[in-house]
Amino acid sequence: MTEDAPKPLDTLIVDDEPLAIERLQLLCARLPDINLVGTASDGEAAIRLAEQLKPDLLLLDIAMPGMDGLEVAKSLSETGQSPAIIFVTAFDKFAVEAFGVAAIDYVLKPVESDRLSLAVSRVRERKAVTSGTAEEESPWAEEFWVPYKSELRRIAASEIDRVEAERDYMRLHVGSASYLLHQTISGLEERLNPDEFVRLHRSHLVRKDWISGLRHDGGGIWMACLKCGTEIRIGRTHLAEAKKLAGR
């Protein structure tokens, strides 16, 4: 390691499955950015070791007996000295909750070396940003992790053109592609920057700069015309907010 090279991340593995721990140990041994300092097989042990070893990073399983990974993350965050967290799990259904506790990445089992390496590089990037600036962290979501085939994809909030509710899911439209996210539209609205997104209907959120115009159909009905050619009916309770876009 040269003088300018960053110090490896002191890392603690937490998983209740011995084989999963063994696999992560082997993968970590191949990554120069990782310095493995210990392992834990349950949430309570993870907290004790984290307090003693003060690791930079936790590779943390979610579904564990007793205290689960989400509870571990929340408990450590309350100490004010929480390590960076990469959740490593067999289940994609916890993604929303995982990023609610400020996880940096969410890796699905079986873990591949390249995928773990990418997750660790994201920890490095986050550390570089937080150590290089005194700016306050934005209260608005900057990214979302959505299931796609057998993986999870990271979608930047800045890439979302519009959001459409489909029962218990939200469909995020990103260019010609779309992804489903298990979240209520009200919950999603609270996480998106209101300077960038506007609620037009009980089932539609739209990026403001994706709206090309407003059209009046008579009878009090207004439509929002989008750059993609789609038109969305504006709900009456959201009409006043929509008209503000036109300075009315």
MOCORQUI-V814173 format. One record per pair of residues at least 6 apart in sequence whose C-alpha atoms are under 7 Angstrom apart, sorted by the first residue. I is the first residue (numbers start at 1). J is the second residue. D is the distance in whole Angstrom. If there is no record, write none. Layout:
I/J/D, I/J/D
This chain:
8/32/7, 8/33/4, 8/34/5, 8/35/6, 9/33/6, 9/34/5, 9/35/6, 9/56/6, 9/57/6, 10/34/6, 10/35/5, 10/36/6, 10/37/6, 10/55/5, 10/56/5, 10/57/6, 11/34/6, 11/35/6, 11/36/5, 11/37/6, 11/55/5, 11/56/6, 11/57/5, 11/58/6, 12/36/6, 12/37/6, 12/38/5, 12/39/6, 12/55/6, 12/57/6, 12/58/5, 12/59/6, 13/21/7, 13/38/7, 13/39/5, 13/40/6, 13/58/6, 13/59/5, 13/60/6, 14/39/6, 14/40/5, 14/41/6, 14/42/7, 14/46/6, 14/59/6, 14/60/5, 14/61/6, 15/21/6, 15/40/6, 15/41/5, 15/42/7, 15/60/7, 15/61/5, 16/41/4, 16/42/6, 16/64/6, 27/113/6, 28/34/6, 40/46/5, 42/64/7, 43/67/5, 43/68/6, 43/69/7, 43/72/6, 44/67/7, 47/72/7, 55/83/6, 56/83/5, 56/84/6, 57/83/5, 57/84/5, 57/85/6, 58/83/7, 58/84/6, 58/85/5, 58/86/6, 59/85/6, 59/86/5, 59/87/6, 59/88/6, 60/69/6, 60/85/7, 60/86/6, 60/87/5, 60/88/6, 61/69/6, 61/87/6, 61/88/5, 61/89/5, 62/68/5, 62/69/4, 62/70/6, 62/87/7, 62/89/6, 63/69/7, 70/98/7, 73/101/7, 74/101/6, 76/82/5, 84/104/7, 84/123/7, 85/103/5, 85/104/6, 86/103/6, 86/104/6, 86/105/5, 86/106/6, 87/105/6, 87/106/5, 87/107/6, 88/106/6, 88/107/5, 88/108/6, 88/109/7, 89/107/6, 89/108/5, 89/109/6, 90/108/5, 90/109/5, 91/108/7, 92/147/7, 95/106/7, 95/145/7, 104/123/6, 105/119/6, 108/151/7, 140/191/5, 140/192/6, 140/193/5, 141/157/7, 141/191/5, 141/192/6, 142/156/6, 142/157/5, 143/154/7, 143/155/5, 143/156/4, 143/157/5, 144/154/6, 144/155/5, 144/156/6, 144/157/7, 145/152/6, 145/153/5, 145/154/5, 145/155/6, 146/152/5, 146/153/5, 146/154/7, 146/179/7, 146/180/7, 146/181/6, 147/153/6, 159/174/6, 160/172/6, 160/173/6, 160/174/5, 161/173/6, 161/174/6, 161/175/7, 161/206/6, 161/207/5, 161/210/6, 162/172/6, 162/173/5, 162/205/6, 162/206/4, 162/207/6, 163/170/6, 163/171/6, 163/172/5, 163/173/6, 163/204/6, 163/205/5, 163/206/6, 164/170/6, 164/171/5, 164/172/7, 164/203/6, 164/204/5, 164/205/7, 165/171/6, 165/185/6, 165/203/5, 165/204/6, 168/182/6, 168/183/7, 168/184/6, 169/180/6, 169/181/5, 169/182/5, 169/183/6, 169/184/7, 170/180/6, 170/181/5, 170/182/6, 170/183/6, 170/184/7, 170/185/7, 171/178/6, 171/179/5, 171/180/5, 171/181/6, 172/178/5, 172/179/5, 172/180/6, 173/179/7, 185/203/7, 196/207/6, 196/208/6, 197/205/7, 197/206/5, 197/207/4, 197/208/5, 198/205/6, 198/206/6, 198/207/6, 198/208/6, 199/205/4, 199/206/6, 199/238/7, 200/234/5, 200/235/6, 200/238/5, 200/242/7, 201/234/5, 201/235/5, 201/238/6, 202/235/7, 210/226/6, 210/227/6, 211/224/7, 211/225/6, 211/226/4, 211/227/6, 212/225/6, 212/226/5, 212/227/6, 213/224/6, 213/225/5, 214/222/7, 214/223/6, 214/224/5, 214/225/6, 215/222/6, 215/223/5, 215/224/6, 216/222/5, 216/223/6, 222/233/6, 222/234/6, 223/231/6, 223/232/5, 223/233/4, 223/234/6, 224/231/6, 224/232/5, 224/233/6, 224/234/7, 225/231/5, 225/232/7
